[in-house]
Amino acid sequence: MHDRYAKDTDLLTFINGAKERHHWEFIYQFRKRDQCQRMAQAFTTMSLKPTALDYIYRPLGMLIMEAMIDQDKTGQYLSPWAFNCTLLEELLVEDRFESYLEYLHSFDAFCLRKIQERVVVHLSVSEGFGKWREELLGEVIEKMAAAVGQTAQGISGVLSNTKLLLEKLCLTLELDGDVEVPRDTLDSPLFSITTEWDRFVSCLLETLAELRLTLAKEFSQNIEVTKLLRVLPLKPQDCLFHKVRGCEKRCPFCKAPCAVQDTEHKEHRARLHRPKGLLSYTCDNSCSLSHMSCPADIAQDNLFANKDTESKPLAYRDYRTIFPDWSIPPEEPGNQTLCAYWRYVMVRFNERFAEEYKQKPANLPEEWEKITHEEALESLKELREKASDFMTLSSG
């Protein structure tokens, strides 16, 4: 009985000892895994997630712009002049004085606002944005997993400094993945501790899989288009604006945009000059808004004086002595069709422009009163159809 008791006591002692050893071994292994998980999670959150989002969102601006151009059936994005004609047609339909005022005085801002409205409408009905995000998410996660695998080749055992291997991982990803990985976070003490590389790689691949699921879930949620546009590094409205903006030069008299499409042109030409009263110019020795356009002033041998002439009168026909890079042909006698658009607008809002500029309304020719809305619109269409030859003109 005594011998059996002693054996049972030894067995119990052995079991208790083994239990305690297993207990501490479990805690040790758990803490090592927890440490690897925390390190992998931190690296993924601080370095890989920003890299993935940049990879996904960076090309979307151009993709959206290209899709809008491809799907457009009006041809409004074919050239700066085509887009300008579209805006003028919309203004005519809208028939709102404040919009004309914005167009005349803040042309670039007006264009950008109109383009952004188009982008919002496009994204509201298009499924391309969500599809592109899903595809790019899959691509970048695959590139990251491949970079982890490539970095892990030939490395095993305990590492005294994980930072060096993570820097190598970042470099591999940048070289093969067309991305830029933030590395400032690697200076954290968390990445300088001892860890088992194989275990860390396993945790890192797990966090990558979790990142893919998390971002996919975020992308599936309905978010306002304007909020989506704010996260894009390259805005589609900016891309489209630069495409349709064309030459930045404006007519020195009526501020009509240069319509020459050749990017290296040295002589500027506006396709559609407008009555200068629309920009607050008044007639000589009068408080009435001027109904004269630049081509008409040149044809009638009128004079002008401004800071460029040092306030000395100069004939409009001699404008090139002051503005040598501009070409403004004189108005053809009896040509009413090409000028119908702005003449109609001036008749329509003569009183409003005078009120805005605190001047007297323009004394308009009687024939202007007869121009109809349809004739104004038709004059735009005619200009648009005849513009192809004009827009490619350049000098020197």
URVENGI-V835017 format. One record per residue. N is the residue number from 0. BURIAL is 1 if it has 16 or more other C-alpha atoms within 10 Angstrom, else 0. Layout:
BEGIN
n = {N	N}
burial = {BURIAL	BURIAL}
END
This chain:
BEGIN
n = {0	1	2	3	4	5	6	7	8	9	10	11	12	13	14	15	16	17	18	19	20	21	22	23	24	25	26	27	28	29	30	31	32	33	34	35	36	37	38	39	40	41	42	43	44	45	46	47	48	49	50	51	52	53	54	55	56	57	58	59	60	61	62	63	64	65	66	67	68	69	70	71	72	73	74	75	76	77	78	79	80	81	82	83	84	85	86	87	88	89	90	91	92	93	94	95	96	97	98	99	100	101	102	103	104	105	106	107	108	109	110	111	112	113	114	115	116	117	118	119	120	121	122	123	124	125	126	127	128	129	130	131	132	133	134	135	136	137	138	139	140	141	142	143	144	145	146	147	148	149	150	151	152	153	154	155	156	157	158	159	160	161	162	163	164	165	166	167	168	169	170	171	172	173	174	175	176	177	178	179	180	181	182	183	184	185	186	187	188	189	190	191	192	193	194	195	196	197	198	199	200	201	202	203	204	205	206	207	208	209	210	211	212	213	214	215	216	217	218	219	220	221	222	223	224	225	226	227	228	229	230	231	232	233	234	235	236	237	238	239	240	241	242	243	244	245	246	247	248	249	250	251	252	253	254	255	256	257	258	259	260	261	262	263	264	265	266	267	268	269	270	271	272	273	274	275	276	277	278	279	280	281	282	283	284	285	286	287	288	289	290	291	292	293	294	295	296	297	298	299	300	301	302	303	304	305	306	307	308	309	310	311	312	313	314	315	316	317	318	319	320	321	322	323	324	325	326	327	328	329	330	331	332	333	334	335	336	337	338	339	340	341	342	343	344	345	346	347	348	349	350	351	352	353	354	355	356	357	358	359	360	361	362	363	364	365	366	367	368	369	370	371	372	373	374	375	376	377	378	379	380	381	382	383	384	385	386	387	388	389	390	391	392	393	394	395}
burial = {0	0	0	0	0	0	0	0	0	0	0	0	0	0	0	0	0	0	0	0	0	0	0	0	0	0	0	0	0	0	0	1	1	0	1	1	1	1	1	1	1	1	1	1	0	1	1	1	1	0	1	1	1	1	1	1	1	1	1	1	1	1	0	1	1	0	0	1	0	0	0	0	0	0	0	1	1	0	1	1	1	1	1	1	1	1	1	1	1	0	1	1	0	0	0	0	0	0	0	1	1	0	1	1	0	0	1	0	0	1	1	1	0	0	1	1	0	0	1	1	0	1	1	0	0	0	0	0	1	0	0	1	1	1	0	1	1	0	0	1	1	1	1	1	1	1	1	1	0	0	1	1	0	0	0	0	0	0	1	0	0	1	1	0	1	1	0	1	1	1	1	1	1	1	0	0	1	0	1	1	1	0	1	0	0	1	0	0	0	1	1	1	0	0	1	1	1	1	1	1	1	0	1	1	1	0	1	1	0	0	1	1	0	0	1	1	0	0	1	0	0	0	0	0	0	0	0	0	1	0	0	1	0	1	1	1	1	0	1	1	1	0	0	1	1	1	1	0	0	1	1	0	1	1	1	1	1	1	1	1	1	0	0	0	1	0	0	1	1	1	1	1	1	1	1	1	1	1	1	1	1	1	1	0	0	0	0	1	1	1	1	1	1	1	1	1	1	1	1	0	0	0	1	0	0	0	0	0	0	0	0	0	0	1	0	1	1	0	1	0	0	0	0	0	0	1	0	1	0	1	1	0	0	0	0	0	1	1	1	1	1	1	1	1	1	1	1	0	1	1	0	0	1	1	0	0	1	0	1	1	1	1	0	1	0	0	0	1	0	0	1	0	0	0	0	1	1	1	1	1	1	0	1	1	0	0	1	0	0	0	1	0	1	1	0	0}
END
